């Protein structure tokens, strides 16, 4: 969960720096989303990185944390896999890769993906 929380923190920071005021944060990690919503119990909610995410989240006019199934997380999944094909370091896209446009189009059409177990 900690790796996903770092991704959320970086995403929140970049979104704020780009002037975004309203944001939906989606993750396929139910544990992470529960922690960010304040619904986690025990050590899942006490992580320092979760606290940092929540402090950053306060800077937005409107923000929602939403759990999605892995099949609904195709764009971040593609970008994470694509990141491993490049040198280490932060890489921002000024234009989304062609593959992302296709995944978004499928999402807009309500295309179904087979869930693999």
N, C-alpha and C positions, 0 to 999 in steps of 0.2 A: 504494500500500500504506500510505502514511503516514496518510491520512485514515481508513482502516479501523482502523489501530492506535490512533488517538486515540479512535475509537468504543469499541474494546475497553477502553481505559484508563478511560474515563468509565463504562462498564458495570460494570467490576470495582469501581470506587470506590463507585458507587451501591449495588451489591449488598452490599458489605462494610458500608456505612453502614446498610443495612436489616437487618443481622444474618444475612445468608446465609453459611453455612459450607461448603456443597457446591454446586458450580456446573459446568455444561457450557457452554462458550463455542463457538458454532458460527459459521462464516464461510464464504462462498463464495470467499474469496481463499486459494487454495492456498499462495501465496507467504507470506502473513501467518501462516497456521497452521504452515507449516514453520519460519518464524522463531521463533514462540512455543514450538514444540516443541524448538528447538535443532537442527533438521535443515537449516537454511539455510546456504548457504556465501557467502563474499564479503561484499559490502556489504549484502546483504539482512538479514544477521544483526546488523550493527553499528549499526543505527539507535538513537538515544537513546530514542525512544518505545517501541521493543521492550523495551529494558532496563527502562524504567519500568513497562511492563505486567508483566514478569516479577517485578519487586520487589513489585508489588501482588498478583500471583497467589500469592506465598509466604504471604500472610496468610490464605489459605483452608485449611480442613482437607482438602478434596479438590477438585481442579479438573482438568478435561480440556479440551483444545483439539481441536475436531473440524472437519474440512473437510466441507462439504455442497455439493452442486450448487446452482446458482442457483435451480432449481425447488424445492428444499427449504428455501429461505430466504424464503418468502413473507411471514411476519410482519414481520421486520426491514425487508424491502423496502417493504412497505406503510407502516410507520411512518416510514421515511425520506422517502418521497414525501409523506406527510401533513404532515411537519414543514415542508416548503416552502410550505405553505398558511397558515402562521402567522408572526407577527413573529419576528424574530431573538431568540435566547436559548434557554436550557434550558427544556424543558417536560416535566414528569413527569405521567404519567397515574395517577390513583388508581384508576380503573376502566378496563379495556381497552375501546377502541372496539368497537362491535358487529361491524364488519368483521373484527376480529382474532379474535373468538370463532368466526366462520364459518371462517376460515383454519385455526384450531387444530382445529376439528371435522373439516375435510377431512384434515388431517394425521393425526389419530387414526384415521380410517377407512382410511388408506392410499391416499387419492385420488391418481390420477396426473395430472400436468400435462404438456402437450406441451412438449417442449424446442425452443425456437426458436434458430436459429443465425444 
